[in-house]
Every structure is written in structure tokens, then in C-alpha cells.
Amino acid sequence: MGKTSLRVSLAGLLLIGGAACGGMSGAQVHASSDASAFLVENDAAMKKMMADMHVPPSGMVDRDFLVMMIPHHQGAIDMCAALLRYGSNAKLKILCNEIATKQEEEIHLMRRLLADMPAAPAPADENPPHHHH
């Protein structure tokens, strides 16, 4: 797509978006933009959490559990941060603060437990070097 057609497409989207918001009050537009921002932030937190949880198994169940659970807890903290930024329910915000505090404490504990465990074995090299004699 050329620059001109991209600009036209973006301008069209802005016009359509503006027309869609035309009947909304300022509070509704703000709520709508908060909802959109929350969804973007929450989706990013979820994607990061899922990517960080995807680790090759070491064969050490306890270690693997901790290595996956730490990003899971961090994901909960990140999702709570998004809710605290964009949410409006006071009771839910209190709950999110409690969740984030507890998850942070558990992350510190899991990191200490992980530090006390033997290191994971090095992954087997799938393509060992060929030695020519």
C-alpha cells in the first residue's frame, strides 16, 4: 500500500471512529478509550506472561514449576496494574492491590527457592560439532 492510500485509509478510519463516537457523551468516550487502553495493556501482559512461561523442560520438576510460575505471578501483577490504571470499581482496585502485593511476596519466595536449587542441566546440543580426523 502506498503512502497516499495509507493516509486515506487512516483518515477514513478516523472519520468513521469520530462518527461512531459522535453520539457519545464525553464520559462515554473516555470510558470507551479506557476500555480500549485496558484491553491493549492487558493483552500485552498476557502475551508476555505466556511467552515467558514457555520454557524448555529441564527434567527437574520443582525447578521447572518455579521457572514457569514466576512469570505467571508477574502476569497477574501486570494485569492488576492495568486494572488499577483504567478500572473504576473501588473494591476491585483494593482486591488488585492485595493480589499484586501477595504475588510479589510469592515471587520473592520462589526466586529464593530457585536460587537454593541445583542449576538446570545444560540443554543437549542437537547439532554436536563434527570432528574430522
C-alpha positions as CSV (number, residue, x, y, z in Angstrom):
1,M,0.0,0.0,0.0
2,G,1.4,3.4,-1.0
3,K,1.8,6.3,1.4
4,T,-1.1,8.2,-0.1
5,S,-3.6,5.2,0.1
6,L,-2.4,4.5,3.7
7,R,-3.1,8.1,4.6
8,V,-6.5,8.0,3.0
9,S,-7.3,4.7,4.8
10,L,-6.1,6.1,8.2
11,A,-8.1,9.3,7.6
12,G,-11.2,7.2,6.7
13,L,-10.8,5.2,9.9
14,L,-10.5,8.4,12.0
15,L,-13.7,9.7,10.3
16,I,-15.6,6.5,10.9
17,G,-14.3,6.4,14.5
18,G,-15.3,10.0,15.1
19,A,-18.7,9.4,13.6
20,A,-19.2,6.3,15.8
21,C,-18.3,8.4,18.9
22,G,-20.5,11.3,17.7
23,G,-23.5,10.3,19.8
24,M,-21.4,9.5,22.9
25,S,-21.0,11.9,25.8
26,G,-17.5,12.8,26.9
27,A,-17.8,10.3,29.8
28,Q,-18.7,7.5,27.4
29,V,-15.9,8.4,25.0
30,H,-13.5,8.4,28.0
31,A,-14.8,5.1,29.3
32,S,-14.5,3.6,25.8
33,S,-10.9,4.8,25.4
34,D,-10.1,3.5,28.9
35,A,-11.6,0.1,28.0
36,S,-9.6,0.0,24.8
37,A,-6.4,1.0,26.6
38,F,-7.0,-1.6,29.3
39,L,-7.5,-4.3,26.6
40,V,-4.3,-3.4,24.9
41,E,-2.3,-3.3,28.1
42,N,-3.9,-6.5,29.5
43,D,-3.3,-8.3,26.2
44,A,0.3,-7.3,26.2
45,A,0.7,-8.6,29.8
46,M,-1.0,-11.9,28.8
47,K,1.2,-12.3,25.8
48,K,4.4,-11.6,27.8
49,M,3.3,-13.9,30.5
50,M,2.6,-16.8,28.1
51,A,5.9,-16.3,26.3
52,D,7.9,-16.1,29.5
53,M,6.2,-19.2,30.8
54,H,7.1,-21.2,27.7
55,V,10.4,-22.7,28.8
56,P,12.1,-26.0,27.7
57,P,11.7,-28.6,30.4
58,S,14.9,-29.2,32.4
59,G,13.8,-32.6,33.7
60,M,13.7,-31.0,37.2
61,V,10.0,-30.8,38.1
62,D,10.4,-28.4,41.0
63,R,12.7,-26.1,39.1
64,D,10.5,-26.1,36.0
65,F,7.5,-25.3,38.1
66,L,9.2,-22.2,39.6
67,V,10.6,-21.0,36.3
68,M,7.1,-21.1,34.9
69,M,5.2,-19.8,38.0
70,I,7.3,-16.7,38.4
71,P,6.2,-15.2,35.1
72,H,2.6,-16.3,35.8
73,H,2.6,-14.3,39.0
74,Q,4.3,-11.4,37.3
75,G,1.5,-11.5,34.7
76,A,-1.1,-11.2,37.5
77,I,0.7,-8.2,38.8
78,D,0.9,-6.6,35.3
79,M,-2.8,-7.3,34.7
80,C,-3.7,-5.7,38.1
81,A,-1.6,-2.7,37.2
82,A,-3.8,-2.2,34.1
83,L,-7.0,-2.6,36.1
84,L,-5.7,-0.1,38.6
85,R,-4.9,2.4,35.8
86,Y,-8.2,2.0,33.9
87,G,-10.8,0.4,36.2
88,S,-13.3,2.3,38.3
89,N,-14.6,-0.3,40.8
90,A,-13.1,0.7,44.2
91,K,-13.5,-2.8,45.7
92,L,-11.9,-4.4,42.7
93,K,-9.0,-1.9,42.9
94,I,-8.5,-2.9,46.6
95,L,-8.5,-6.6,45.6
96,C,-6.0,-5.9,42.8
97,N,-3.6,-4.2,45.3
98,E,-3.9,-7.2,47.6
99,I,-3.3,-9.6,44.7
100,A,-0.3,-7.7,43.5
101,T,1.2,-7.5,47.0
102,K,0.8,-11.2,47.6
103,Q,2.1,-12.2,44.2
104,E,5.2,-10.0,44.7
105,E,5.8,-11.7,48.0
106,E,5.4,-15.1,46.4
107,I,7.8,-14.2,43.5
108,H,10.5,-13.2,46.0
109,L,10.0,-16.6,47.8
110,M,10.0,-18.5,44.5
111,R,13.3,-16.8,43.5
112,R,14.9,-17.7,46.8
113,L,13.8,-21.3,46.4
114,L,15.1,-21.3,42.9
115,A,18.4,-19.9,44.0
116,D,18.8,-22.8,46.5
117,M,18.2,-25.5,43.9
118,P,20.9,-27.1,41.7
119,A,21.3,-25.5,38.3
120,A,19.4,-26.9,35.4
121,P,21.5,-29.2,33.3
122,A,22.7,-27.6,30.0
123,P,20.4,-28.5,27.1
124,A,21.7,-31.2,24.9
125,D,23.3,-29.9,21.8
126,E,21.1,-31.2,18.9
127,N,23.9,-30.5,16.4
128,P,27.1,-31.6,18.0
129,P,30.3,-30.4,16.2
130,H,31.7,-32.9,13.8
131,H,35.3,-33.8,14.4
132,H,37.3,-34.8,11.4
133,H,40.4,-36.9,12.0
